[in-house]
Amino acid sequence: MKKSLIALAVAGAFAAPAFAATSNVDISGQLHLSLDYLDADTAAASGNWNVSSNASNIVVKGTEDLGGGMKAVWNIQTYFDVGATGNADGSFGGTANGVGSGNTYVGLNGGFGTVILGKAESPLKIVSRKVDLFNNQIGDTRNLLNADGAAGDVRPNNVVAYITPDMNGFNATLAYVTNTAAGAATDASDTVVAANAFYTNGPLLLGAGYQNRDFGTAGKPDETIWRLAGGYTFGDFKAVAFYQDAGDANGVKNADRKVWGLGGAYAMGPMTLKAQYYQADDRKSTSNNGADMWALGVDYAMSKRTTAYVAYASTDNDSGAAFSAFGGGHGDNPGTGLGGNPHGVSLGLIHNF
């Protein structure tokens, strides 16, 4: 059954009068589950099998023509568990799952670009997602990027954002979070300003992002994060690179850390071989708290919408670090202990609808 027919059926069941005047409601989403063997390298979790639901979600969205080249746009994204523990995709406020837990907003679109109000991915987060070859799988780069409590990969509430139109391959997003907590903003509110910019020209992708978080507390420094990302496709081979510089993470002075990584993917018909390496350097003015993470995998496109994969990921922590290999958008994460070497294998199936 076509998406439009499904959308009309759902609309009729819940709010027939409201949806009746909207002819272009669309439903889409993703089911992503995996069977994993995860070894956290701890006495309590030295190797166990898990069925994990990994950022599975459903999206209901639509537009309305307002005339004069302007449209109203809206989006409701809901993350949900599929008989397994929830996803680990972070957010400012709200819950990890439930109606509206994903990108949920209303806005206006025209020749000027798009303005939205609601809940949306931080522009900074989008930079890392563009070049992560293991997005929502074990080995997701967020295992290292959000060190020391840095809030780089979030989907905050209370967002007002402007997205430029495409300008010969260039586009940018600017967002402001009025209050990361629930309720009305006050003089002491925790606020965020974030931006990104991308240039895409055939096989080339270049991206940059910036985020500043003001905690609204006297004497507590702002958290600032910079990101750079790039990718290039040579025929069947794709190479990606990433760099992050986070300062005063979570408002802790001198909690500064750099993370960088490289990755590559090679397509062989329906099969794609992929690998990536990321390194989290020691925190500023301290030592023995960095980590290295490897991820290796094979994706197999069974159709345009269904992909099976196998992935292996391993993190090697220094004696004073406890980075995982199973976080990010991957659901089950037993974590690890100081100096641990968490590693695991994942067999997954993704269906987009």
Number of C-alpha atoms within 10 A of each C-alpha: 5 8 13 14 13 15 20 19 12 15 18 14 9 10 10 13 10 10 16 12 9 14 13 14 21 18 22 15 16 18 20 25 26 24 16 23 17 27 25 26 20 16 10 11 14 14 18 13 13 17 19 25 27 33 29 25 23 20 20 18 18 16 19 17 12 12 8 8 10 16 16 17 18 20 24 20 23 21 26 23 21 17 10 15 16 21 24 20 21 17 21 18 17 18 13 21 19 14 16 20 23 29 19 23 22 17 18 19 22 16 10 13 16 19 21 22 20 20 28 25 18 31 28 30 22 20 25 26 17 17 23 23 23 24 19 25 32 34 36 27 33 24 21 27 27 20 24 17 14 23 25 30 22 20 24 26 27 24 23 18 23 20 20 18 17 13 9 9 12 15 17 20 22 21 24 21 24 19 22 21 17 11 8 9 14 10 7 12 16 18 20 22 20 23 24 24 21 19 18 17 11 9 11 14 18 19 24 23 25 24 25 20 24 18 20 15 13 7 9 14 19 23 25 24 24 20 23 21 24 22 20 18 16 10 9 11 15 17 20 21 21 23 19 22 16 27 24 22 24 22 21 16 15 15 20 23 24 22 23 21 21 20 22 21 21 18 16 11 9 12 16 17 16 21 21 24 20 25 21 23 18 19 19 14 9 12 13 14 18 25 25 21 26 21 26 22 23 19 19 18 16 14 10 9 11 16 18 19 19 19 21 22 26 24 29 21 24 19 15 17 21 23 30 31 35 33 25 29 24 27 28 23 20 21 20 26 19 15 20 22 23 28 26 22 22 25 18 21 18 19 17 15 13
